[in-house]
Amino acid sequence: MSDDHLVLDDPARHSRRAFVSALLVAAGGAQVVAQPSSAPVTAATSRRLRVGVAGLVHGHVRGLMGALGKRSDIDLVGVFDADAALRARFGTQHGLEATRLFADLDTLLTTARPEALLVYTNTFDHLAVIETAARRGVHVMVEKPLAVSVAHATAMATAAARGKIQVLVNYETTWYRSHRALWRLMHEQRTGGAIRKIVAMDGHFGPKEIGTQPEFFDWLSDPVRNGGGALYDFGCYGANLATWLLDNQRPTRVIAVTQRHKPAIYPKVDDEATIVLEYPAAQVIVQASWNWPDHRKDLEVYTESAAAWATGGNALRTKLRGQPESVTPVEDWPVDEKDALSYLTAVVQGRLTPAGPTSLENNLIVSEILEAARESARTGRAVVLAATP
């Protein structure tokens, strides 16, 4: 890597002022705590939430349908996708009558009148969905990452503010019990002092190799609709968690290297990425890959005199200086924060204010990190983020 620095503050690429304004707007509604909790309110005591689905090309929509089938507090009132064949096949697979299937998103919003949209489009299309939903005052939860660029993320924040809606981002890792325990140890209790280093390792052995659906693979392997390859698909996890653990700090410098080890499968995008984030008193290393030997979402956090290793969602080991390593019990999240649907319901119904990994504020910073990483990998130079005015 070159020691040259590239200052990412080119007005032709995006407006720094617009980004900062969006970040301030997003921060205005967020609590100081990392992931909010509230007085216990069970789903049984709440009214049923009306939700719609926008897009069917993201494979995680199948997991959503399984989760919805276990809920008695949420009604799926409509599903949108512009692809008629995909829409019809999805309706048949999940027993949805034709009246709940829509070829036009605005028609779904005005006819079925959902209170919130769950978005399963490609990442590039998140902006169009959010702008449409904002015009109708409908809250939105998208799958990670928020956006393919800072310009898109800023426009989303502007639309959300104008429409007075919440925009949330769903990461699988947000709901990990191991991460709740890690947060309490390293942040609330400040075990071992200040955080000095975070290492995030996320990915699997490749979208094609694990058998993603054709419509999913089609855009995951496209640099425009996905933003990149493994860099965006899995680099967002580490950026998101680091931003959460470091209280929404922006890094001062971003360095990234991407590679393509399997060009026959991924001719247009990277399948290997490493990002180094520099902060005034900490360093973050994000290892995003479609070349791991198996699935992994692991997180390491090092403070001045302690370490924590979260392996997946349910295992946490810790070590204090001079003491043996130990297994640390993980903790359940409060009822309104235990999964994406519970969290969305609590936000829409006013029991929670968005904060932490799911919040727009966090994910505006994630967008900035990913774009800087993409530019660093492209140029071979470190990207110095312009200071916030």
Secondary structure by P-SEA (a helix, b strand, c coil): cccccccccccccccaaaaaaaaaaaaccccccccccccccccccccbbbbbbccccccaaaaaaaaaaacccccccbbbbccaaaaaaaaaacccccccccccaaaaaaacccccccccccccaaaaaaaaaaaacccccccccccccaaaaaaaaaaaaaacbbbbbbbcccccaaaaaaaaacccccccccccbbbbbbbccccccccccaaaaaaaacccccccccccccaaaaaaaaaaaaccccccbbbbcccccccccccccccbbbbbbbcccbbbbbbbccccccccbbbbbbcccbbbbbccccccccccccccbbbbbbbbcccccccaaaaaaaaaaccccccccccaaaaaaaaaaaaaaaaaaaccbbbbccccc
